[in-house]
Amino acid sequence: MATMELDETTIGVFMGSDGAICHASCWRPLEYHGVRGSLQVDFFCPGCVEHVSLPMRRLPGIPMSARQADAPGAAARGLALHHA
C-alpha cells in the first residue's frame, strides 16, 4: 500500500459533482478514514490501494473537476499530490 500526501508539486485529487473527494489517478471517490492531529484528513483509495493524506487547510481549494486538477498552474494553487 502506498501513501500520498498533498503538497505543492503534482495534482491528484478533485471534488466530484456529488461532493465526494476523488482520486485523479483512477477517478474513484476516496474513502474517509479520519483526522490525524487536527491537521490532516486521511483517506483511502480503493482503486489504487493507496492512503491519501490531505492537510485540512487545503480542503477548501480542491478543484471541482478533474479537468481543473490537471490544468496548468493548479500546482501553484497548492493542490498537489505526491508519493511519500
C-alpha positions as CSV (number, residue, x, y, z in Angstrom):
1,M,0.0,0.0,0.0
2,A,1.4,3.4,-1.0
3,T,0.9,6.7,0.9
4,M,0.3,10.0,-0.8
5,E,0.3,13.5,0.8
6,L,-0.8,16.8,-0.6
7,D,2.0,19.2,-1.4
8,E,2.8,21.9,-3.9
9,T,4.2,19.9,-6.9
10,T,1.7,17.5,-8.5
11,I,-2.1,17.3,-8.9
12,G,-4.0,14.3,-7.5
13,V,-7.5,15.0,-6.2
14,F,-10.7,16.7,-7.3
15,M,-14.2,17.3,-6.0
16,G,-16.8,15.2,-7.7
17,S,-20.2,16.5,-8.7
18,D,-21.7,14.8,-5.6
19,G,-19.2,16.5,-3.3
20,A,-17.0,13.4,-2.9
21,I,-13.2,13.9,-2.9
22,C,-12.0,11.8,-5.8
23,H,-8.5,10.5,-6.8
24,A,-7.5,11.9,-10.1
25,S,-5.4,8.8,-10.9
26,C,-8.4,6.5,-11.1
27,W,-11.4,8.9,-10.8
28,R,-12.8,6.9,-7.8
29,P,-14.2,8.6,-4.7
30,L,-11.8,8.3,-1.7
31,E,-12.9,6.6,1.5
32,Y,-12.8,8.9,4.5
33,H,-10.7,7.4,7.4
34,G,-10.4,10.2,9.9
35,V,-8.4,13.2,11.0
36,R,-4.8,13.0,12.3
37,G,-3.5,15.5,14.8
38,S,-6.2,18.1,13.8
39,L,-4.0,18.9,10.8
40,Q,-4.5,16.2,8.2
41,V,-7.5,14.3,6.8
42,D,-6.8,10.7,5.9
43,F,-8.5,8.9,3.0
44,F,-8.0,5.6,1.3
45,C,-8.3,5.0,-2.5
46,P,-9.8,1.5,-3.1
47,G,-9.0,1.7,-6.8
48,C,-5.3,2.4,-6.4
49,V,-5.0,0.8,-2.9
50,E,-3.3,4.0,-1.6
51,H,-3.5,6.0,1.6
52,V,-4.1,9.7,0.8
53,S,-3.4,12.4,3.4
54,L,-4.6,16.0,2.8
55,P,-3.8,19.0,5.0
56,M,-7.0,20.4,6.4
57,R,-6.0,23.9,5.2
58,R,-6.0,22.7,1.6
59,L,-9.5,21.2,1.6
60,P,-11.3,24.4,0.6
61,G,-9.1,24.7,-2.5
62,I,-9.8,21.3,-4.1
63,P,-10.9,21.9,-7.7
64,M,-14.4,20.9,-8.6
65,S,-13.4,18.6,-11.5
66,A,-10.5,16.5,-12.7
67,R,-10.0,18.9,-15.6
68,Q,-9.3,21.7,-13.2
69,A,-7.0,19.5,-11.2
70,D,-4.9,18.9,-14.4
71,A,-4.9,22.5,-15.5
72,P,-1.6,24.4,-15.8
73,G,-1.0,26.4,-12.7
74,A,-3.1,24.1,-10.4
75,A,0.0,23.0,-8.6
76,A,0.8,26.6,-7.8
77,R,-2.6,26.9,-6.1
78,G,-1.4,24.1,-3.7
79,L,-3.5,21.2,-4.9
80,A,-0.7,18.7,-5.4
81,L,-0.4,15.1,-4.5
82,H,2.9,13.1,-4.3
83,H,4.1,9.7,-3.2
84,A,5.6,9.7,0.3
